[in-house]
Amino acid sequence: MPIVAQSTETTDWVSRFADEVIAESERRAPGKPVVVASGLSPSGPIHLGNLREVMTPHLVADEVRRRGHEVRHLISWDDYDRYRKVPAGIAGVDESWAEHIGKPLTSVPAPAGSAYPNWAEHFKAAMVASLAELGVEFDGISQTEQYTSGVYREQILHAMRHRQDIDAILAQYRTKKAPAKKSQKPVDEAELEAAEGSGAAAEDDGSSGSAGYFPYKPYCGNCEKDLTTVTAYDDDSTELTYACTACGFSETVRLSEFNRGKLVWKVDWPMRWAYEGVIFEPSGVDHSSPGSSFQVGGQIVGIFGGQQPIGPMYAFVGISGMAKMSSSKGGVPTPADALRIMEPQLLRWLYARRRPNQSFKIAFDQEIQRLYDEWDRLDAKVADGSALPADAAAHSRAVRTAAGELPRTPRPLPYRTLASVADITAGHEDQALRILSELDPADPLTELAEARPRYDKAEAWINTHVPADQRTIVRREPDAELLKSLDEQGRASLRLLLDGLADHWSLDGLTHLVYGVPKVQAGFSADATPKELPPEIKTAQRSFFALLYHLLVGRDTGPRLPTLLLAVGQERVRTLLGE
């Protein structure tokens, strides 16, 4: 199988694939553009697992472009696939959608309230918008347009003439079962569906009845469904007769003139490889089994005079804080969902830094703050030249494409700080600007636009992914009872903090102050390092922080205290702490 070897080395995987793709393209089609491909079925929301089907060839194509080669990244919209099932979000709510099962996706009405003409266009549009934001350059191909305009007519007739050869290849796998594979974790149906990117691999491989095997499925001329059986075909005249099991309709047509049907998936995919001259295309993990679309296609493509693309199997993409992704389960995060809470650079980086055969998770929970911290540290290392080569390469692929640098936040303040500010200010932009301008008095933020779009992403995360009971609500009045119950040490710790507020009113200054108060109380310098302090100082710090949280927001925990203090404002802090 011509699958690119996936090394465990720490070198840049994109460069290695680009080397092989350029060499293979020069061998197969010298002087022509390098063709890489992806396939997406707009049968429902196109989720973040499907995005790997696009990002893997995109990153390779972009590297090839950077080296001065002409590249075409094809995205085949499998919008002529059958409507297989009603998505979980609609099933049980509107049973009428079930009547469309078996029709082409472009013949199914769009969801209620959509501005688009059909089901496929509705779900395609969201993905197209996300790809534009991510800087993905591609040539989109509608398979509905290809089939209904007769573009593939010669390929269809060729497949029908060679149906016995195709049937013989498929027959090798029909009775085979995949050998038992050792796995560190179970692979369930949901995971396989999430990983599947190129077409509907679960579809049958053609009808084989009393009239023989046929790799072509007509859509019914009466009910539009593909629940049809070819009952006769004449190679010379190309007359084809079919009957619909759904409505009983039957007709005879000339396939040389008929455009309302398609090749079955396991024949359709290799036909397109040959037709488009695809050099590189990844495939989901389900294609590693005998009889899978990719493996069978590697033999069938020869019937069309082509060669199988090289390309890696790509692994599962999960969501931090959520169950496995599966479009059949409903509520699966899409690229648009991710881009509402993170900048395109971060999302690109998540796909660029892991080899395709490595699974990874995309964070929609508190983990997103740690990911942003990691990204900002890498950004700083790249800026000062200390990043490792593979890390620097992944960073470069995240922030720019061959066409130029992606738009970025002018002042990329820490995401966790922005999230805390957005949480505390609850949409009041003037308050947000006041707090952010005080983070660094030596170089104050002068307008909120400097912190955008990162600020907007952090605000969206707070509003959509942080439960209401975890949101921060600052006390309106001091907790008189708690203040009255404090012992001498507690009152002294508050006094030390209040006395230092004015001189330490910046993010760094307040950080030094709140961590320093328990040190000073224990007889150490506020500048003492952890190595110079006994373990009990950490316990004292935790107790002091809990006291401040209770007095400010009525809880044991909350946003980082320096950010919280800035957000509350010096005058209100003094009031709530009993001054």
C-alpha positions, 0 to 999 in steps of 0.5 A: 500500500502506498501509504507514507511511513509515519516516523516517531521522530520529532522532526517536522512531519509536514516537511517530510510529507511534502518531500514525498509528495513533490517527488511523487508528483514529479514522477507521475505528472511532471510539469503539472500542478501538485494535486492533494485532496480532501472529501467532506460529506455535508450530511450534517454539521461538519465537526472537528474530527472531519477538519483533520481530513482538510488540515492534513493536506492543507498543511502539506499543500501549503508547504509545497507552495512555500517551496514554489510549486503550484498546488491544487487542494481539492475539496470534494463535497460529497453532496450527491451522497444519499441522506442516510439518517436523521441527525440526533438533534432533529430525530425525535423532534421532527419525524418528517425528515425521515421521509427524505432518507435515500435522496441526494443531500442536495434534494433534501430541504435545508433545516428550518430557518436556513438561508440556503436552498438545501440540506447540503448547502446549509452545512457546507456554508458553515465549513466554507466560512470556517476554512476562510478564517483558518486561511485554507485555500482550496478548490471546491468540487460539488459532486452533485454538479459533477454527476448531474452535468455528465462530467463523469459520463465516460467514467461511469460507462467505463465502470459498467463495461468493467463491472466484472473486473470490479466485482472480482476485486470486491469479492476478495474482501466480501467474506473476509473479516478483519483480523483481531487487532491489539488496541490500548483502548476500545474503538467504538462506532462513534469514534470510527464515524468521527474519524471518517472523512472521505464519503460514506464508507459504510455504503454498500459496494454495488448491487449483485442480483440475478442480472449480475453486479452493477457499480452504479446506483440510479436515483429514482425518477419518481421518489428521488431515492436510491432504493433502486435495483438495476435489473438489466443493462446493455453495453452496446446501447447503454440501455439500463433498466431499474426498479425502485423498491421504495415506490415501485417505479421502474424505467429504462434509460440510456446511460450515455444520456442519463445523469441522475445516479452515481457510482457506488462509493468504493468505485466512486472514490478511486474513479475520482483519484484517476480523474483528478490525478490526486497525489496525496489524500489522507484517510480515516482510521477505519480504512486500515481494515481489509475491504475498506474504501481506501484499500479496495480503491487502491486496486480499483483505481487501476481500472480507471488508469490511475494510481492510488494517492499516497497519504497517512491514516489520520487518528481520532480528534477528541474534545477536552471535557466532553465525550467522544465526538460523533455527528450521530450523537448531536451537539458535536463541536464544529470548527465554527464552535472552536473559532468562537472561543479561540483564534485561528492560529491556535486551532491551526497549531493543534493540527500542525503540531501532532503527526496525523497518526497521533490523536489529540484533544481540542479544549472547550473546558478550563484546559483552553487556558493552559493551551493558550499559556503553552502557545504564548510560551512558544510564541515567546521562544520563537521570538527570541530564537530558543524554540526547537526546530520542529516547534518553530515549524509548527508555529510558523504553519499556525501563524501564516500560510504561503499567502501571508500571515493570518490576522492576529491580536495586536496585544496578545494578553494572557487568555486566562486574564482576558477570560477573568476580566470578561467574567467579572465585567459581564459585557461592560467594555468600559470596565474591561478597558479600565482593568486591562489598561492597569495591567501594565502601567508602563505600557497601558492598553489604550483601546480594547481593539488592541486586545481583540480578537483574543478578548472576544474569544475569551469572552465567548468562552466565558459566556458559552462554556463556563457554568453559571455556578462557576461565574464570578459575582463580586460582593455588593457589600462587605461580609461583616460577619466574616470580617468580625470573626477574624483573629489578629493574624487574619486582620494583620494579613488584610492590613498588609495587603491594603497598605501595599495596594497603591504602590503595587497596583499592576498585574505584576505588582499585585502578584508580588503583593498577594504572594508576599503577605504570608511570607512577611507575616512569617518573618521572611522577605516578600522576595524570598523564593520557594526554595528559601521558604518552609513548606508551611508557607504554601499552606498559609498562602492558600488560607490567605487566598481563600480568605480574600476570595470569600471576602470578594466573591463569596467562594473558596476560589475564583479568577487569579487574585491579581486580576480579580483585584484589578477588576474590582478596583482599588476603592471597592477592594478597600471597602470589601476588605473592611477598611 
